[in-house]
Amino acid sequence: MTDVLTQSQTQSWQQDDAEHHLHPFGDSGAIAREGARIMTRAKGVHIWDSTGKVYLDAFAGLWCVNLGYGREELVEAAARQMRELPYYNLFFKTATPPVVELAKALAEVAPSHINHTFFVGSGSEANDTVLRMVRRYWDLKGKPSRKTIIGRENGYHGSTVAGASLGGMKPMHAQGDLPIPGVAHIRQPYWFGEGGDMDPDEFGLVAARALEDKILELGPENVGAFIAEPIQGAGGIIIPPDTYWPEIQRIVHEYDLLLVVDEVICGFGRTGEWFGSDTFHLTPDFMPIAKGLSSGYLPIGGVMVADRVAEVFKAEGDDFNHGFTYSGHPVCAAVALENLRILRSERIIETVKTTTAPYLQSQLNTLADHPLVGEVRGIGMLGAIELVEDKASRRRYAGNGRAGTLCRDFALEQGLILRATGDTMLMSPPLVIAPEEIDELVTKTRHALDLTLEALK
Ligand code: PMP
């Protein structure tokens, strides 16, 4: 009886979805024909769909549910704040207690030269804000020509006009005449895909020096900033060779660029440190944050700003004409604050670094001998598996992402949520995943690889 009910309820949701909902990053026509997967509840690292099927969410929602699902403290924090003050804005000389407390808590966990945050509603808004702040900074410094921001091919910085422009996703640029003027891109440090015969360290230098070439091509007097993710997330969990970031830092310093390190994925423990900037020893001028800031429970993001930049903004008497109705929404801020409190009091990032991440990485590495696997790589609670037809030459299967899609679908069938970018399998589980759940993740991934290999034959 329950099954029948579940089935008809699912169909009714799917039908209403098909008739009334346009999906982000999806083909709404195809989804309408196939029926959307309706997710209904979640607990810990597991999520249930409307048919009652349970999945291990090895993607933490969208790289964001760092504390896992079902933390009552976050629910309580939201409810308390809703009762006290559900909304007020930060415009025109105003602040609220949760926002002030959150800004202070963020300064405590960020690299020591970063002590200010401008709040926004999402990672995309954070990067829109960055573009405006970079240009405003150079105006205030009397160098208004330094407008151009250099990003990277296959980088991801969000879906708004500025975010998608700063990012280097070709399918996004193709829709809507992007990038906007004043944004340029350089190659990505993707050794597995583009390194050819070079060794990784040599390739890392080549990829970094593309920044210097681009600065010289555009004229250093016209370039304001370089933006990059510490590890490209959506692009395929691309971990740069060891030589890359030091060389980028040298170049940024030499040409006096602002460095924007997009921490939307890497922030709040994903790499086993508070920020990817800690992992790679970076000194950013701006750190866009979102996702893990609230473990995804409510939408909130921010731009963390280095002292040398914040001082310029503060020294100048003028208004900064930028902000959102939901900049520092008090309920979202209260939840983020509670999320930070839990991360700290339960020493979750320390546990990731000393225990969970080493275990995840060692278990993932056992998949390297699989005939379909060209490379396994990871840092912290991020893991990527490259699917290839030929290991030695790193040659892909024909079909442009078909192997990845097959593998993702076989994983889903077994109750495991992975993501595929082309033929690269990605995972980014909640930071709180337990060792036995890591075993489940790896066992199911191996099985999905076996089924994929069989299907490709
Ligand atoms: N920057 C990075 C590095 C991201 O991964 C994302 C989202 N995946 C964004 C920005 C955009 O964040 P949002 O989807 O919250 O706008």
Boltz pocket constraint, residues with backbone or C-beta under 6 A from the ligand:
constraints:
  - pocket:
      binder: B
      contacts: [[A, 62], [A, 121], [A, 122], [A, 123], [A, 124], [A, 125], [A, 127], [A, 156], [A, 157], [A, 158], [A, 159], [A, 229], [A, 233], [A, 234], [A, 262], [A, 263], [A, 264], [A, 265], [A, 290], [A, 291]]
      max_distance: 6.0
